[in-house]
Amino acid sequence: MHTLANAELYCLALSNIYADPNFHNLNHCGIVNALTRKGVTPEPPGPDCPLTETTLFQTNPLRLVSFDACLLALLLILCYWLEIKIKVVTLEQQSSAVFNILLCISEPL
């Protein structure tokens, strides 16, 4: 349970997604700010439970809904990253096919 309250897991996830070692030393507030800068705002779990560093750091009682909000934001960032990667690979394959066709057309018989 204390592992969820530790910001290290979220830092590791962000640094692996973006291959950036600067994410290794963030606290919970820094993680929420980094997620927001990347375009995904973690939604507060509800009106009675705001998403703050205090609720993320709290272990007794552990507020799983706060961690769900952060994990959902991380998953959305991962999906965006994978979608961009898939688009790049698709464009690369399409341009490679077009290049091969042009190469075949330009070769003398």
N, CA, C and O atoms as a GROMACS GRO file, in nm:
protein
  436
    1MET      N    1   0.080  -0.120   0.000
    1MET     CA    2   0.000   0.000   0.000
    1MET      C    3   0.085   0.127   0.000
    1MET      O    4   0.048   0.228  -0.061
    2HIS      N    5   0.198   0.121   0.068
    2HIS     CA    6   0.283   0.240   0.073
    2HIS      C    7   0.348   0.267  -0.061
    2HIS      O    8   0.389   0.380  -0.088
    3THR      N    9   0.357   0.166  -0.145
    3THR     CA   10   0.415   0.186  -0.277
    3THR      C   11   0.326   0.277  -0.362
    3THR      O   12   0.377   0.357  -0.441
    4LEU      N   13   0.195   0.264  -0.347
    4LEU     CA   14   0.104   0.353  -0.420
    4LEU      C   15   0.120   0.497  -0.376
    4LEU      O   16   0.110   0.589  -0.457
    5ALA      N   17   0.145   0.518  -0.247
    5ALA     CA   18   0.159   0.654  -0.195
    5ALA      C   19   0.294   0.714  -0.229
    5ALA      O   20   0.316   0.834  -0.209
    6ASN      N   21   0.385   0.633  -0.281
    6ASN     CA   22   0.516   0.681  -0.319
    6ASN      C   23   0.510   0.731  -0.464
    6ASN      O   24   0.453   0.664  -0.550
    7ALA      N   25   0.566   0.844  -0.490
    7ALA     CA   26   0.562   0.903  -0.624
    7ALA      C   27   0.656   0.833  -0.722
    7ALA      O   28   0.653   0.863  -0.841
    8GLU      N   29   0.738   0.743  -0.674
    8GLU     CA   30   0.840   0.680  -0.758
    8GLU      C   31   0.779   0.601  -0.873
    8GLU      O   32   0.832   0.603  -0.984
    9LEU      N   33   0.669   0.531  -0.848
    9LEU     CA   34   0.606   0.452  -0.955
    9LEU      C   35   0.560   0.540  -1.071
    9LEU      O   36   0.579   0.506  -1.188
   10TYR      N   37   0.500   0.653  -1.037
   10TYR     CA   38   0.452   0.744  -1.141
   10TYR      C   39   0.570   0.808  -1.215
   10TYR      O   40   0.564   0.828  -1.336
   11CYS      N   41   0.676   0.838  -1.142
   11CYS     CA   42   0.796   0.894  -1.205
   11CYS      C   43   0.857   0.793  -1.302
   11CYS      O   44   0.897   0.829  -1.413
   12LEU      N   45   0.863   0.668  -1.261
   12LEU     CA   46   0.916   0.564  -1.350
   12LEU      C   47   0.831   0.548  -1.475
   12LEU      O   48   0.883   0.532  -1.585
   13ALA      N   49   0.699   0.552  -1.457
   13ALA     CA   50   0.610   0.538  -1.573
   13ALA      C   51   0.629   0.654  -1.671
   13ALA      O   52   0.640   0.632  -1.791
   14LEU      N   53   0.633   0.776  -1.620
   14LEU     CA   54   0.652   0.892  -1.709
   14LEU      C   55   0.788   0.890  -1.776
   14LEU      O   56   0.800   0.922  -1.895
   15SER      N   57   0.891   0.852  -1.701
   15SER     CA   58   1.024   0.851  -1.763
   15SER      C   59   1.037   0.740  -1.866
   15SER      O   60   1.112   0.755  -1.962
   16ASN      N   61   0.966   0.629  -1.848
   16ASN     CA   62   0.968   0.523  -1.949
   16ASN      C   63   0.887   0.561  -2.072
   16ASN      O   64   0.927   0.528  -2.184
   17ILE      N   65   0.775   0.629  -2.055
   17ILE     CA   66   0.694   0.668  -2.170
   17ILE      C   67   0.769   0.770  -2.255
   17ILE      O   68   0.772   0.758  -2.377
   18TYR      N   69   0.829   0.868  -2.190
   18TYR     CA   70   0.893   0.977  -2.264
   18TYR      C   71   1.044   0.964  -2.276
   18TYR      O   72   1.108   1.050  -2.335
   19ALA      N   73   1.101   0.858  -2.222
   19ALA     CA   74   1.246   0.835  -2.225
   19ALA      C   75   1.321   0.959  -2.178
   19ALA      O   76   1.418   1.003  -2.240
   20ASP      N   77   1.273   1.015  -2.068
   20ASP     CA   78   1.330   1.137  -2.013
   20ASP      C   79   1.363   1.114  -1.866
   20ASP      O   80   1.273   1.094  -1.785
   21PRO      N   81   1.491   1.117  -1.830
   21PRO     CA   82   1.528   1.092  -1.691
   21PRO      C   83   1.491   1.205  -1.596
   21PRO      O   84   1.502   1.188  -1.474
   22ASN      N   85   1.446   1.319  -1.647
   22ASN     CA   86   1.409   1.430  -1.561
   22ASN      C   87   1.281   1.404  -1.481
   22ASN      O   88   1.251   1.479  -1.388
   23PHE      N   89   1.208   1.301  -1.516
   23PHE     CA   90   1.086   1.269  -1.443
   23PHE      C   91   1.114   1.188  -1.316
   23PHE      O   92   1.021   1.161  -1.240
   24HIS      N   93   1.237   1.150  -1.291
   24HIS     CA   94   1.268   1.062  -1.178
   24HIS      C   95   1.256   1.131  -1.042
   24HIS      O   96   1.243   1.062  -0.941
   25ASN      N   97   1.262   1.261  -1.036
   25ASN     CA   98   1.268   1.327  -0.906
   25ASN      C   99   1.147   1.416  -0.879
   25ASN      O  100   1.162   1.522  -0.819
   26LEU      N  101   1.029   1.375  -0.921
   26LEU     CA  102   0.909   1.454  -0.898
   26LEU      C  103   0.835   1.406  -0.774
   26LEU      O  104   0.840   1.288  -0.739
   27ASN      N  105   0.766   1.498  -0.710
   27ASN     CA  106   0.674   1.459  -0.604
   27ASN      C  107   0.534   1.447  -0.666
   27ASN      O  108   0.519   1.461  -0.787
   28HIS      N  109   0.434   1.421  -0.584
   28HIS     CA  110   0.299   1.402  -0.638
   28HIS      C  111   0.248   1.526  -0.710
   28HIS      O  112   0.184   1.516  -0.815
   29CYS      N  113   0.274   1.641  -0.653
   29CYS     CA  114   0.229   1.765  -0.716
   29CYS      C  115   0.300   1.785  -0.851
   29CYS      O  116   0.237   1.829  -0.948
   30GLY      N  117   0.427   1.752  -0.857
   30GLY     CA  118   0.501   1.760  -0.983
   30GLY      C  119   0.450   1.664  -1.088
   30GLY      O  120   0.450   1.695  -1.207
   31ILE      N  121   0.406   1.547  -1.044
   31ILE     CA  122   0.350   1.449  -1.137
   31ILE      C  123   0.220   1.499  -1.196
   31ILE      O  124   0.198   1.490  -1.317
   32VAL      N  125   0.132   1.553  -1.111
   32VAL     CA  126   0.005   1.609  -1.160
   32VAL      C  127   0.033   1.723  -1.256
   32VAL      O  128  -0.034   1.735  -1.359
   33ASN      N  129   0.131   1.808  -1.224
   33ASN     CA  130   0.167   1.919  -1.315
   33ASN      C  131   0.224   1.867  -1.446
   33ASN      O  132   0.194   1.921  -1.552
   34ALA      N  133   0.307   1.763  -1.441
   34ALA     CA  134   0.365   1.706  -1.563
   34ALA      C  135   0.256   1.645  -1.650
   34ALA      O  136   0.259   1.660  -1.772
   35LEU      N  137   0.162   1.576  -1.589
   35LEU     CA  138   0.052   1.518  -1.666
   35LEU      C  139  -0.030   1.629  -1.733
   35LEU      O  140  -0.072   1.615  -1.847
   36THR      N  141  -0.052   1.738  -1.660
   36THR     CA  142  -0.128   1.850  -1.716
   36THR      C  143  -0.052   1.914  -1.831
   36THR      O  144  -0.112   1.950  -1.932
   37ARG      N  145   0.082   1.930  -1.817
   37ARG     CA  146   0.162   1.987  -1.926
   37ARG      C  147   0.161   1.898  -2.049
   37ARG      O  148   0.172   1.948  -2.161
   38LYS      N  149   0.147   1.768  -2.029
   38LYS     CA  150   0.144   1.675  -2.142
   38LYS      C  151   0.006   1.666  -2.206
   38LYS      O  152  -0.013   1.594  -2.304
   39GLY      N  153  -0.092   1.738  -2.150
   39GLY     CA  154  -0.222   1.745  -2.213
   39GLY      C  155  -0.330   1.661  -2.148
   39GLY      O  156  -0.442   1.656  -2.200
   40VAL      N  157  -0.302   1.597  -2.038
   40VAL     CA  158  -0.402   1.515  -1.970
   40VAL      C  159  -0.413   1.566  -1.826
   40VAL      O  160  -0.318   1.558  -1.749
   41THR      N  161  -0.529   1.618  -1.792
   41THR     CA  162  -0.552   1.667  -1.657
   41THR      C  163  -0.620   1.558  -1.575
   41THR      O  164  -0.731   1.518  -1.607
   42PRO      N  165  -0.554   1.511  -1.470
   42PRO     CA  166  -0.618   1.411  -1.385
   42PRO      C  167  -0.742   1.472  -1.319
   42PRO      O  168  -0.734   1.576  -1.253
   43GLU      N  169  -0.854   1.406  -1.336
   43GLU     CA  170  -0.978   1.456  -1.280
   43GLU      C  171  -0.986   1.424  -1.132
   43GLU      O  172  -0.949   1.314  -1.090
   44PRO      N  173  -1.032   1.520  -1.052
   44PRO     CA  174  -1.053   1.488  -0.911
   44PRO      C  175  -1.156   1.376  -0.898
   44PRO      O  176  -1.254   1.374  -0.972
   45PRO      N  177  -1.134   1.285  -0.806
   45PRO     CA  178  -1.225   1.171  -0.792
   45PRO      C  179  -1.367   1.210  -0.755
   45PRO      O  180  -1.460   1.135  -0.784
   46GLY      N  181  -1.385   1.322  -0.693
   46GLY     CA  182  -1.519   1.365  -0.656
   46GLY      C  183  -1.512   1.494  -0.577
   46GLY      O  184  -1.404   1.540  -0.542
   47PRO      N  185  -1.628   1.552  -0.548
   47PRO     CA  186  -1.628   1.678  -0.474
   47PRO      C  187  -1.578   1.662  -0.330
   47PRO      O  188  -1.526   1.757  -0.271
   48ASP      N  189  -1.594   1.543  -0.275
   48ASP     CA  190  -1.551   1.521  -0.137
   48ASP      C  191  -1.405   1.476  -0.129
   48ASP      O  192  -1.351   1.462  -0.019
   49CYS      N  193  -1.342   1.453  -0.244
   49CYS     CA  194  -1.204   1.403  -0.245
   49CYS      C  195  -1.125   1.472  -0.356
   49CYS      O  196  -1.113   1.418  -0.465
   50PRO      N  197  -1.072   1.592  -0.328
   50PRO     CA  198  -0.994   1.661  -0.432
   50PRO      C  199  -0.862   1.590  -0.457
   50PRO      O  200  -0.810   1.519  -0.370
   51LEU      N  201  -0.809   1.608  -0.574
   51LEU     CA  202  -0.682   1.546  -0.610
   51LEU      C  203  -0.569   1.641  -0.571
   51LEU      O  204  -0.532   1.731  -0.647
   52THR      N  205  -0.515   1.618  -0.454
   52THR     CA  206  -0.406   1.701  -0.403
   52THR      C  207  -0.292   1.611  -0.362
   52THR      O  208  -0.306   1.488  -0.354
   53GLU      N  209  -0.178   1.674  -0.335
   53GLU     CA  210  -0.064   1.596  -0.289
   53GLU      C  211  -0.095   1.528  -0.156
   53GLU      O  212  -0.046   1.418  -0.129
   54THR      N  213  -0.176   1.591  -0.074
   54THR     CA  214  -0.212   1.533   0.055
   54THR      C  215  -0.292   1.404   0.038
   54THR      O  216  -0.265   1.306   0.107
   55THR      N  217  -0.389   1.403  -0.054
   55THR     CA  218  -0.469   1.281  -0.073
   55THR      C  219  -0.387   1.172  -0.140
   55THR      O  220  -0.412   1.053  -0.116
   56LEU      N  221  -0.291   1.210  -0.222
   56LEU     CA  222  -0.207   1.108  -0.285
   56LEU      C  223  -0.102   1.053  -0.190
   56LEU      O  224  -0.058   0.938  -0.204
   57PHE      N  225  -0.062   1.133  -0.094
   57PHE     CA  226   0.041   1.090   0.001
   57PHE      C  227  -0.019   1.015   0.119
   57PHE      O  228   0.051   0.942   0.189
   58GLN      N  229  -0.148   1.032   0.141
   58GLN     CA  230  -0.215   0.973   0.256
   58GLN      C  231  -0.222   0.821   0.244
   58GLN      O  232  -0.260   0.768   0.139
   59THR      N  233  -0.187   0.752   0.350
   59THR     CA  234  -0.191   0.605   0.347
   59THR      C  235  -0.290   0.547   0.446
   59THR      O  236  -0.320   0.427   0.440
   60ASN      N  237  -0.342   0.627   0.535
   60ASN     CA  238  -0.438   0.574   0.633
   60ASN      C  239  -0.552   0.671   0.649
   60ASN      O  240  -0.535   0.767   0.725
   61PRO      N  241  -0.666   0.657   0.588
   61PRO     CA  242  -0.699   0.551   0.492
   61PRO      C  243  -0.642   0.583   0.354
   61PRO      O  244  -0.627   0.699   0.316
   62LEU      N  245  -0.611   0.480   0.281
   62LEU     CA  246  -0.559   0.494   0.145
   62LEU      C  247  -0.675   0.531   0.052
   62LEU      O  248  -0.777   0.462   0.049
   63ARG      N  249  -0.659   0.637  -0.021
   63ARG     CA  250  -0.766   0.684  -0.111
   63ARG      C  251  -0.737   0.634  -0.252
   63ARG      O  252  -0.668   0.699  -0.331
   64LEU      N  253  -0.790   0.518  -0.281
   64LEU     CA  254  -0.764   0.454  -0.411
   64LEU      C  255  -0.820   0.535  -0.527
   64LEU      O  256  -0.765   0.530  -0.637
   65VAL      N  257  -0.929   0.608  -0.506
   65VAL     CA  258  -0.986   0.686  -0.616
   65VAL      C  259  -0.889   0.794  -0.663
   65VAL      O  260  -0.889   0.830  -0.781
   66SER      N  261  -0.807   0.846  -0.573
   66SER     CA  262  -0.707   0.946  -0.614
   66SER      C  263  -0.602   0.882  -0.703
   66SER      O  264  -0.559   0.941  -0.802
   67PHE      N  265  -0.560   0.762  -0.668
   67PHE     CA  266  -0.461   0.692  -0.749
   67PHE      C  267  -0.520   0.648  -0.882
   67PHE      O  268  -0.451   0.646  -0.984
   68ASP      N  269  -0.649   0.614  -0.881
   68ASP     CA  270  -0.716   0.580  -1.006
   68ASP      C  271  -0.712   0.696  -1.104
   68ASP      O  272  -0.693   0.676  -1.224
   69ALA      N  273  -0.730   0.817  -1.054
   69ALA     CA  274  -0.727   0.936  -1.140
   69ALA      C  275  -0.589   0.954  -1.203
   69ALA      O  276  -0.578   0.984  -1.322
   70CYS      N  277  -0.484   0.935  -1.124
   70CYS     CA  278  -0.348   0.948  -1.177
   70CYS      C  279  -0.315   0.836  -1.274
   70CYS      O  280  -0.254   0.859  -1.378
   71LEU      N  281  -0.354   0.715  -1.240
   71LEU     CA  282  -0.328   0.601  -1.330
   71LEU      C  283  -0.403   0.615  -1.461
   71LEU      O  284  -0.350   0.582  -1.567
   72LEU      N  285  -0.527   0.663  -1.455
   72LEU     CA  286  -0.603   0.685  -1.577
   72LEU      C  287  -0.535   0.790  -1.665
   72LEU      O  288  -0.528   0.773  -1.787
   73ALA      N  289  -0.484   0.896  -1.604
   73ALA     CA  290  -0.413   0.998  -1.681
   73ALA      C  291  -0.287   0.941  -1.744
   73ALA      O  292  -0.256   0.972  -1.860
   74LEU      N  293  -0.213   0.858  -1.670
   74LEU     CA  294  -0.094   0.793  -1.727
   74LEU      C  295  -0.129   0.701  -1.842
   74LEU      O  296  -0.059   0.697  -1.943
   75LEU      N  297  -0.238   0.627  -1.828
   75LEU     CA  298  -0.281   0.538  -1.936
   75LEU      C  299  -0.324   0.616  -2.060
   75LEU      O  300  -0.297   0.574  -2.172
   76LEU      N  301  -0.390   0.731  -2.040
   76LEU     CA  302  -0.427   0.814  -2.155
   76LEU      C  303  -0.304   0.867  -2.227
   76LEU      O  304  -0.300   0.870  -2.350
   77ILE      N  305  -0.203   0.908  -2.151
   77ILE     CA  306  -0.079   0.955  -2.213
   77ILE      C  307  -0.013   0.841  -2.290
   77ILE      O  308   0.038   0.862  -2.401
   78LEU      N  309  -0.013   0.722  -2.233
   78LEU     CA  310   0.045   0.607  -2.302
   78LEU      C  311  -0.032   0.577  -2.430
   78LEU      O  312   0.029   0.545  -2.533
   79CYS      N  313  -0.164   0.588  -2.427
   79CYS     CA  314  -0.244   0.565  -2.548
   79CYS      C  315  -0.214   0.670  -2.654
   79CYS      O  316  -0.202   0.636  -2.772
   80TYR      N  317  -0.202   0.796  -2.614
   80TYR     CA  318  -0.166   0.901  -2.710
   80TYR      C  319  -0.031   0.873  -2.772
   80TYR      O  320  -0.013   0.887  -2.894
   81TRP      N  321   0.065   0.833  -2.690
   81TRP     CA  322   0.200   0.804  -2.738
   81TRP      C  323   0.197   0.686  -2.834
   81TRP      O  324   0.262   0.691  -2.939
   82LEU      N  325   0.124   0.581  -2.800
   82LEU     CA  326   0.115   0.464  -2.889
   82LEU      C  327   0.045   0.499  -3.019
   82LEU      O  328   0.083   0.451  -3.126
   83GLU      N  329  -0.058   0.583  -3.011
   83GLU     CA  330  -0.130   0.623  -3.132
   83GLU      C  331  -0.038   0.701  -3.225
   83GLU      O  332  -0.040   0.679  -3.346
   84ILE      N  333   0.042   0.790  -3.171
   84ILE     CA  334   0.137   0.866  -3.253
   84ILE      C  335   0.240   0.772  -3.314
   84ILE      O  336   0.273   0.784  -3.432
   85LYS      N  337   0.289   0.677  -3.235
   85LYS     CA  338   0.388   0.582  -3.286
   85LYS      C  339   0.330   0.498  -3.399
   85LYS      O  340   0.397   0.473  -3.499
   86ILE      N  341   0.204   0.454  -3.383
   86ILE     CA  342   0.139   0.374  -3.488
   86ILE      C  343   0.123   0.457  -3.615
   86ILE      O  344   0.144   0.407  -3.725
   87LYS      N  345   0.085   0.585  -3.600
   87LYS     CA  346   0.070   0.671  -3.717
   87LYS      C  347   0.202   0.691  -3.789
   87LYS      O  348   0.207   0.692  -3.912
   88VAL      N  349   0.310   0.707  -3.714
   88VAL     CA  350   0.442   0.725  -3.775
   88VAL      C  351   0.484   0.600  -3.850
   88VAL      O  352   0.534   0.609  -3.962
   89VAL      N  353   0.462   0.484  -3.791
   89VAL     CA  354   0.498   0.358  -3.857
   89VAL      C  355   0.414   0.340  -3.983
   89VAL      O  356   0.466   0.297  -4.086
   90THR      N  357   0.286   0.372  -3.976
   90THR     CA  358   0.198   0.360  -4.093
   90THR      C  359   0.244   0.453  -4.204
   90THR      O  360   0.250   0.413  -4.320
   91LEU      N  361   0.275   0.578  -4.170
   91LEU     CA  362   0.324   0.672  -4.271
   91LEU      C  363   0.456   0.627  -4.331
   91LEU      O  364   0.480   0.643  -4.450
   92GLU      N  365   0.541   0.571  -4.247
   92GLU     CA  366   0.669   0.521  -4.295
   92GLU      C  367   0.649   0.406  -4.393
   92GLU      O  368   0.717   0.399  -4.496
   93GLN      N  369   0.557   0.317  -4.362
   93GLN     CA  370   0.529   0.204  -4.452
   93GLN      C  371   0.468   0.253  -4.582
   93GLN      O  372   0.503   0.203  -4.690
   94GLN      N  373   0.377   0.351  -4.574
   94GLN     CA  374   0.314   0.404  -4.694
   94GLN      C  375   0.417   0.476  -4.782
   94GLN      O  376   0.418   0.458  -4.903
   95SER      N  377   0.502   0.555  -4.720
   95SER     CA  378   0.601   0.627  -4.800
   95SER      C  379   0.704   0.531  -4.858
   95SER      O  380   0.756   0.553  -4.968
   96SER      N  381   0.733   0.424  -4.786
   96SER     CA  382   0.826   0.324  -4.838
   96SER      C  383   0.765   0.255  -4.961
   96SER      O  384   0.835   0.230  -5.059
   97ALA      N  385   0.635   0.225  -4.954
   97ALA     CA  386   0.568   0.162  -5.068
   97ALA      C  387   0.565   0.255  -5.188
   97ALA      O  388   0.589   0.212  -5.300
   98VAL      N  389   0.538   0.383  -5.164
   98VAL     CA  390   0.536   0.481  -5.273
   98VAL      C  391   0.676   0.496  -5.332
   98VAL      O  392   0.691   0.504  -5.454
   99PHE      N  393   0.777   0.499  -5.248
   99PHE     CA  394   0.914   0.510  -5.294
   99PHE      C  395   0.952   0.389  -5.380
   99PHE      O  396   1.016   0.404  -5.483
  100ASN      N  397   0.912   0.268  -5.338
  100ASN     CA  398   0.940   0.149  -5.417
  100ASN      C  399   0.871   0.152  -5.552
  100ASN      O  400   0.929   0.111  -5.652
  101ILE      N  401   0.748   0.202  -5.556
  101ILE     CA  402   0.676   0.213  -5.683
  101ILE      C  403   0.746   0.312  -5.774
  101ILE      O  404   0.766   0.286  -5.893
  102LEU      N  405   0.784   0.428  -5.717
  102LEU     CA  406   0.856   0.527  -5.798
  102LEU      C  407   0.990   0.475  -5.846
  102LEU      O  408   1.032   0.505  -5.958
  103LEU      N  409   1.057   0.399  -5.765
  103LEU     CA  410   1.186   0.340  -5.802
  103LEU      C  411   1.167   0.243  -5.918
  103LEU      O  412   1.246   0.242  -6.012
  104CYS      N  413   1.063   0.161  -5.912
  104CYS     CA  414   1.036   0.066  -6.020
  104CYS      C  415   1.000   0.137  -6.150
  104CYS      O  416   1.038   0.093  -6.258
  105ILE      N  417   0.927   0.247  -6.140
  105ILE     CA  418   0.887   0.322  -6.259
  105ILE      C  419   1.007   0.389  -6.322
  105ILE      O  420   1.018   0.395  -6.444
  106SER      N  421   1.097   0.440  -6.240
  106SER     CA  422   1.210   0.516  -6.294
  106SER      C  423   1.323   0.429  -6.347
  106SER      O  424   1.409   0.479  -6.419
  107GLU      N  425   1.323   0.301  -6.313
  107GLU     CA  426   1.430   0.212  -6.361
  107GLU      C  427   1.411   0.184  -6.511
  107GLU      O  428   1.299   0.158  -6.555
  108PRO      N  429   1.519   0.190  -6.588
  108PRO     CA  430   1.507   0.157  -6.730
  108PRO      C  431   1.488   0.006  -6.748
  108PRO      O  432   1.538  -0.075  -6.670
  109LEU      N  433   1.414  -0.028  -6.850
  109LEU     CA  434   1.386  -0.171  -6.878
  109LEU      C  435   1.497  -0.237  -6.950
  109LEU      O  436   1.489  -0.356  -6.981
   0.00000   0.00000   0.00000
